[in-house]
Amino acid sequence: MSPRRSGPSRKKGPTKGSGGQGRRKLSGKGPTPKASDRTWHKNYRPPVKQKKPARTTDAVAGRNPVVEALEAEVPASTLYIAVGVEMDDRIRNSVRMAADRGIPVLDATEPQLARITDNARHQGIALQVPPYEYENGIDLVVGLMSDWTNGYRKNPPLVVALDSITDPHNLGAILRSASAFQADAVIIPSRRAVGVNATVWKTSAGAAARVPVGQVTNLNNALTEYKKAGLFTIGLDGDGEQTLHDLPLATDPLCVVVGSEGAGLSRLVSENIDQLVSIPISSELESLNASLATGITLYEISRLRHKID
């Protein structure tokens, strides 16, 4: 008896098919791309890269605002006058002041003025203001402290830090007070806060050119760095136990923190500062806005510093 064979059966019958794989291999892969789209082809054209949007600028719109801005010597790059606009004394004065300062005066169409002013009521005239160049808010204050400790300046640094101030009129007024009472710098957060724009320039009456404005990413972290450098920090708060009158820290290196118009100091900031300070007022029903409270505080600090001098 012959041995039984092992291995696959040689019986005839249906075998496993390809499942249509051969047909799929023969099918096309879509339309042939254009020569300009094929990277290996001599006629290839790379896609055009879109340019990044230019850095935005601000503009003062309207006849009275433009005159006031030029009188306050707000930095400006161009004065635009609508083609065919009816001239009056305000436009003539604007053109004269711009020419005296070497500011270019250009004609503009109505659509151009609408774009420049972001569709504001321009009355045929607009003054373009260049972007403000902020200083590094931490380096600025640490540098002031270093100059004082090394004897390069007589008075200890006095800095105003703003916690989410969003009203440009408040920021402009705070800059005026900072200039009037010899504050060395104003610090603002880079987010959720107003920056130095045309309205701030106009409200500050030129003080924005005299008081450095520093910008920080996180105000709470910046205050920590200021304290490490040797500054004391106080926050204006109606419920503060320490009153502003005869403030003990007034003659020390000091950072005055001012809260936002509605909410006041944020929780993290109020927990991080050295002392909450209140301004006594006659009625509990009254409140002071941010710029007025800052002006009063800076006046009292200036009074106490000069009293000792």
SVG drawing of the C-alpha trace seen along z (x, -y; Angstrom):
<svg xmlns="http://www.w3.org/2000/svg" viewBox="-26 -130 51 132">
<polyline fill="none" stroke="black" stroke-width="0.4" points="0.0,0.0 1.5,-3.4 1.9,-6.1 -0.7,-8.9 0.4,-12.2 0.5,-15.4 0.1,-19.0 -2.6,-20.8 -5.3,-18.9 -5.1,-18.7 -8.8,-18.1 -10.4,-20.2 -12.9,-22.9 -13.5,-26.6 -10.4,-28.5 -10.1,-31.8 -10.5,-34.8 -8.8,-38.2 -11.9,-40.0 -11.6,-42.5 -8.2,-43.7 -6.9,-43.6 -9.7,-45.8 -8.9,-48.4 -5.3,-48.4 -6.2,-49.3 -8.6,-52.1 -7.4,-55.7 -6.4,-58.0 -8.4,-61.0 -7.8,-63.7 -4.2,-64.5 -3.2,-67.7 -2.3,-70.8 1.3,-71.3 1.4,-74.4 0.4,-72.3 3.0,-69.6 6.1,-70.4 8.4,-68.4 7.1,-70.1 9.0,-73.0 5.7,-75.0 5.1,-74.6 4.0,-77.8 4.2,-77.8 1.1,-79.3 1.3,-82.9 1.8,-83.5 -0.7,-85.9 0.9,-88.9 0.4,-89.4 -1.9,-92.3 0.0,-95.6 0.3,-96.9 -2.9,-98.9 -2.9,-102.6 -5.4,-104.8 -7.0,-107.9 -8.7,-111.0 -11.8,-111.8 -13.8,-115.1 -13.0,-118.7 -12.9,-119.7 -11.1,-116.5 -8.4,-116.9 -7.8,-120.6 -7.6,-119.6 -5.2,-116.7 -2.9,-118.9 -3.0,-121.6 -2.0,-119.0 0.8,-117.9 -0.4,-114.4 2.1,-112.4 0.7,-112.1 1.9,-110.6 -0.6,-112.0 -3.5,-114.5 -6.2,-113.5 -8.6,-116.0 -11.6,-114.9 -11.5,-115.9 -13.9,-118.9 -14.6,-119.4 -16.0,-122.7 -13.2,-124.6 -13.7,-126.3 -11.4,-127.8 -11.0,-124.4 -9.7,-122.7 -7.5,-125.7 -6.0,-125.7 -5.5,-121.9 -3.7,-122.2 -1.5,-125.1 -0.6,-123.2 0.2,-120.0 2.4,-122.0 4.2,-123.7 5.0,-120.3 6.0,-118.7 3.0,-116.3 2.1,-115.4 -1.3,-116.6 -3.0,-114.4 -6.3,-114.4 -8.6,-111.4 -11.8,-110.1 -14.9,-109.4 -14.3,-105.6 -10.7,-106.1 -11.7,-108.3 -14.3,-105.8 -11.6,-103.1 -9.1,-105.2 -11.5,-106.2 -13.3,-102.9 -16.6,-104.5 -16.5,-107.2 -18.2,-110.6 -15.1,-112.2 -16.6,-115.5 -14.0,-115.4 -10.9,-115.3 -8.8,-112.7 -5.5,-112.6 -3.6,-109.3 -1.7,-108.4 1.2,-105.9 1.1,-102.9 2.5,-103.6 5.8,-101.9 5.4,-100.4 8.3,-99.6 8.8,-96.3 6.8,-96.9 9.1,-94.7 12.5,-95.9 11.3,-99.5 10.4,-99.4 13.4,-97.2 15.6,-99.7 14.1,-102.6 14.7,-100.7 18.3,-99.9 19.0,-103.6 17.7,-104.7 19.6,-102.1 22.8,-103.0 22.4,-106.7 21.6,-107.8 18.3,-109.4 17.2,-111.2 13.6,-110.2 12.5,-106.6 10.5,-105.2 6.8,-105.9 4.8,-103.7 1.1,-103.4 -0.2,-100.0 -3.6,-99.7 -5.7,-96.6 -7.9,-96.2 -8.7,-99.9 -10.8,-99.8 -11.8,-103.5 -9.3,-105.5 -10.5,-108.7 -9.5,-107.3 -6.1,-106.2 -5.5,-109.6 -6.5,-111.4 -4.3,-109.1 -1.3,-109.9 -1.9,-113.6 -2.0,-113.1 1.2,-110.9 2.9,-113.7 1.7,-116.4 2.8,-114.6 6.1,-113.1 5.2,-109.5 7.9,-107.6 5.8,-105.2 2.4,-103.8 2.0,-100.1 -0.8,-98.4 -1.6,-94.8 -1.4,-93.7 -4.8,-92.1 -8.3,-93.1 -7.2,-96.7 -7.1,-99.8 -3.9,-100.8 -2.5,-104.2 -4.7,-105.2 -5.7,-108.6 -8.3,-109.2 -5.7,-108.6 -3.3,-111.0 -5.9,-113.7 -7.2,-113.2 -3.7,-113.2 -2.9,-116.6 0.5,-115.4 1.4,-113.6 1.7,-110.3 4.8,-111.7 6.3,-112.6 5.4,-109.5 6.7,-106.1 4.0,-103.5 5.1,-99.9 3.2,-96.8 3.1,-93.5 1.6,-90.1 0.4,-89.3 0.0,-92.1 0.0,-89.8 3.3,-88.3 4.7,-91.8 3.8,-92.9 5.7,-89.9 8.8,-91.0 8.4,-94.6 8.3,-93.4 11.4,-91.3 13.1,-94.4 12.3,-96.3 9.1,-98.2 6.1,-98.2 2.7,-97.8 -0.6,-99.4 -4.0,-99.0 -6.8,-101.5 -9.9,-100.0 -12.9,-101.6 -12.8,-99.0 -9.1,-99.3 -8.2,-99.6 -5.3,-102.0 -6.5,-105.5 -4.7,-107.6 -4.1,-110.5 -0.5,-110.4 0.2,-107.1 3.2,-105.5 4.5,-104.0 4.4,-107.2 8.1,-108.0 9.2,-104.4 9.7,-102.9 6.0,-102.5 3.7,-101.0 0.1,-102.2 -2.4,-99.7 -5.7,-101.1 -8.6,-98.8 -11.0,-98.8 -13.9,-101.2 -16.6,-98.9 -15.1,-95.8 -12.2,-97.4 -9.1,-95.3 -9.2,-91.7 -9.0,-89.1 -5.5,-87.8 -4.1,-91.3 -5.7,-92.4 -4.3,-89.3 -0.8,-90.0 -0.4,-93.6 1.1,-94.7 -1.6,-97.1 -5.2,-98.1 -5.7,-101.9 -9.0,-103.7 -9.7,-107.4 -12.0,-108.9 -15.1,-110.5 -18.0,-112.2 -20.8,-110.0 -20.9,-106.2 -23.2,-106.6 -20.5,-108.3 -17.6,-106.7 -14.6,-107.9 -13.7,-106.8 -10.3,-105.4 -8.7,-108.6 -9.9,-110.8 -8.9,-108.3 -5.4,-108.1 -5.0,-111.8 -5.9,-112.2 -3.5,-109.4 -0.6,-110.8 -1.2,-114.3 -1.1,-112.9 2.1,-110.9 3.7,-114.0 2.7,-116.2 4.2,-113.7 7.4,-113.3 8.0,-117.1 7.0,-117.6 10.0,-115.5 12.3,-117.1"/>
</svg>
